[in-house]
Amino acid sequence: MATPRDALLDLRRAASAGLLDLDGSGPASREAVRVRETLLAPHFGAVAWSVPPSYRALLAEHNRLRCHREEDDREREFVLVDEGEFVGLNAELVHMHAGTIRAPETPSPRR
């Protein structure tokens, strides 16, 4: 199984070959990791989690990483967001109470 370090090495090779743009910050500080683990604020209740080892290994390399590529007039991008963006994105999510059951989606009528 590839490690985050292996994946980053592959991305760096692709960037060196001109296949994509790769922009990364320095490593995440302990405080940046702590923010990810403790400052998530759902609309109700609480979130308790720890950064998984593979994510922690990636954060040891970059607190923020942007990988961008254009091919055939199509743009592709992924971003490992920093701790502030992480908390901000979570604030935009819909949080449901435990035990909430969503109704199955109704198929749209055929025309």
N, C-alpha and C positions, 0 to 999 in steps of 0.2 A: 504494500500500500504506500502510495506517495505521501510524503510528509509536507507540511506547509513550506519548509525550506526547499524541498525538491520542486514544488509548484512555482515558488518564487524564482528559482534558478531558471526554470523553463520560460517564465514570463520575461525575465531579464535577457535571455538569449534571443527570444522573439523580438524584443525591443531593440537589441543591438543589430539585428538583421533588418530592421526597418519595417517589421510586420505590424507593429502596434506602438502606441505611446504608453509609457508607464511612468507615473508620477507618484512618488511615495515620500511620506514624512519619515522622521526618525522613529525609534521605538516608542511604544506607549509607556508612559510613566506608571508607577504604581497607582497614583491618583486617578489616571485615566481609566485604568482597569477597575478601580473601586467605584468610579462613577457609573460605569456600565453595569456593575453588579448591584448597586444600591440606590441609584437615583431614578429608576423607572417608576413612573407614577401613573398607574391605571386610573380610570375614572372612579373606581371603587375597589376596595380590597387592597391587596398587596402582592407584589411579585418578589419572590425569593429565588435566586439562582446564583450559580457560580460559573465563571467563564470556563468552558470546557478546555482540556489540555491542548487540543489542536488549534483552537482559537487563540489561546494564550501564547502558543508558539508563534503564530502569525503576528500577534500584537508585539511580541518581543522584537520583531523586525520593523514593523510599521504601525503607527497609530492610525494613519489614514493612507489608503492606497487607491489610486485611480488607474484603471486599465481601459484604454480607448482604442478603437479600430474602425476604420472606414473601408468598406469593400463593396464594389458594385453599387455605389451610391446609397449604401445602407450603413448606418452608424450603429456600432455596438459598444456598450460601455458597462463596466461594473465598478462599483466603488465600495471599498471597505471604509465605512464612515468613521469619523472621530467620535469621541465620547459625547460631545455636545450634539452632533447630528443624530447620534444613536438615541439619545434621550428625546430629542425633538421628534424623530420619526415615530417613536413609540407613542407619543402623545396624540398622534393622528390616527392610531389604530382604534378599531372598535373592540371594546372589551365586554364580554358577556358574563353574566353571573354564572357561578358554578351550577350545573344541573339544567341550564337552559337548553332546550331542544329546539332546533330550527326545523321548520317545515321543509319537506323536500321541495326542490324547485319545480314549478309547474312548467311543463314543456310549452313552448310557444306554439300557437296554432299554425298548421301548415297552410300555405296559400296555394 
